[in-house]
Amino acid sequence: IHTGQTMDQEKLCCSVCLDLLKKPVTIPCGHNYCMSCIKRHWDKEEPKGAYSCPQCRKVFAPRPELVKNTMLAELVEDLKTPAIRPASADLYFFVQEHELSSS
């Protein structure tokens, strides 16, 4: 499980701030960023009137409208929530088993 979580976490990281995506947006080339990170990047490019992807360098004009990717946002939230249900269930059965064997 930890290997899968680590891989998923890397996939859900912003290549600008290197942190988990915050208010993730998908730009027209398909890459994902934190909304604030790509806005900042594009604000610096404003004078040129062309806006590029920090990863693949594809250029967009006019500036694309940014819309939160709700599915990605939910995946990030799921990743932040520790998966304690299976562990607590195992612990419950271990305690039950231990109590039965000691009585």
C-alpha positions as CSV (number, residue, x, y, z in Angstrom):
1,I,0.0,0.0,0.0
2,H,2.8,2.5,0.9
3,T,4.4,2.1,-2.6
4,G,1.1,2.9,-4.3
5,Q,0.5,5.8,-2.0
6,T,4.0,7.2,-2.7
7,M,3.5,6.9,-6.5
8,D,0.1,8.5,-6.3
9,Q,1.4,11.3,-4.2
10,E,4.1,12.1,-6.8
11,K,1.5,12.1,-9.6
12,L,-0.6,14.5,-7.5
13,C,2.2,17.0,-7.0
14,C,2.6,20.4,-8.7
15,S,5.8,20.6,-10.7
16,V,6.1,24.3,-9.8
17,C,5.9,24.2,-6.0
18,L,6.6,20.4,-5.7
19,D,3.8,20.1,-3.1
20,L,0.5,18.3,-3.3
21,L,-1.9,20.1,-5.7
22,K,-3.9,22.9,-4.1
23,K,-7.1,23.8,-6.0
24,P,-5.8,21.7,-9.0
25,V,-6.4,22.9,-12.5
26,T,-5.7,21.1,-15.8
27,I,-4.4,23.4,-18.5
28,P,-5.1,22.7,-22.3
29,C,-2.0,20.6,-22.8
30,G,-3.2,18.2,-20.0
31,H,-0.7,19.1,-17.3
32,N,-1.9,19.9,-13.8
33,Y,-0.9,22.6,-11.4
34,C,-2.0,24.4,-8.2
35,M,-4.3,27.2,-9.4
36,S,-2.1,29.8,-7.6
37,C,1.1,28.4,-9.1
38,I,0.0,28.5,-12.7
39,K,-1.6,32.0,-12.2
40,R,1.7,33.3,-10.8
41,H,3.6,31.8,-13.7
42,W,1.2,33.2,-16.3
43,D,1.1,36.6,-14.5
44,K,4.9,36.9,-15.2
45,E,4.2,36.1,-18.9
46,E,1.4,38.7,-19.2
47,P,3.6,41.3,-21.0
48,K,4.3,38.8,-23.8
49,G,0.6,38.0,-24.3
50,A,1.4,34.3,-24.6
51,Y,1.2,31.8,-21.8
52,S,3.2,28.6,-21.6
53,C,3.1,25.3,-19.8
54,P,6.1,25.1,-17.3
55,Q,6.5,21.4,-18.2
56,C,6.1,21.0,-21.9
57,R,6.5,24.7,-22.9
58,K,3.4,24.6,-25.1
59,V,2.2,28.2,-25.7
60,F,-1.4,29.3,-25.4
61,A,-2.9,32.6,-26.5
62,P,-5.2,34.0,-25.3
63,R,-4.7,33.1,-21.6
64,P,-6.8,30.0,-20.9
65,E,-9.5,30.2,-18.3
66,L,-8.6,28.1,-15.2
67,V,-11.3,25.9,-13.7
68,K,-10.7,23.7,-10.6
69,N,-10.4,20.0,-11.5
70,T,-12.8,18.6,-8.9
71,M,-11.8,15.0,-9.5
72,L,-8.1,15.7,-8.9
73,A,-9.0,17.8,-5.8
74,E,-10.9,14.8,-4.4
75,L,-8.0,12.5,-5.1
76,V,-5.6,14.8,-3.3
77,E,-8.0,15.0,-0.3
78,D,-8.3,11.2,-0.2
79,L,-4.5,11.0,-0.2
80,K,-4.3,13.4,2.8
81,T,-6.8,11.2,4.7
82,P,-4.9,8.4,6.4
83,A,-6.2,5.0,5.6
84,I,-6.8,3.9,9.2
85,R,-10.0,1.8,8.7
86,P,-8.2,-1.4,7.8
87,A,-5.6,-1.0,10.5
88,S,-8.2,-0.3,13.2
89,A,-10.2,-3.3,12.0
90,D,-7.1,-5.5,12.3
91,L,-6.4,-4.1,15.7
92,Y,-9.9,-4.7,16.8
93,F,-9.7,-8.4,15.8
94,F,-6.3,-8.8,17.4
95,V,-7.6,-7.4,20.7
96,Q,-10.7,-9.6,20.5
97,E,-8.5,-12.7,19.8
98,H,-6.1,-11.8,22.6
99,E,-9.0,-11.4,25.1
100,L,-10.4,-14.7,24.1
101,S,-7.1,-16.5,24.4
102,S,-6.3,-15.0,27.8
103,S,-9.7,-15.9,29.4
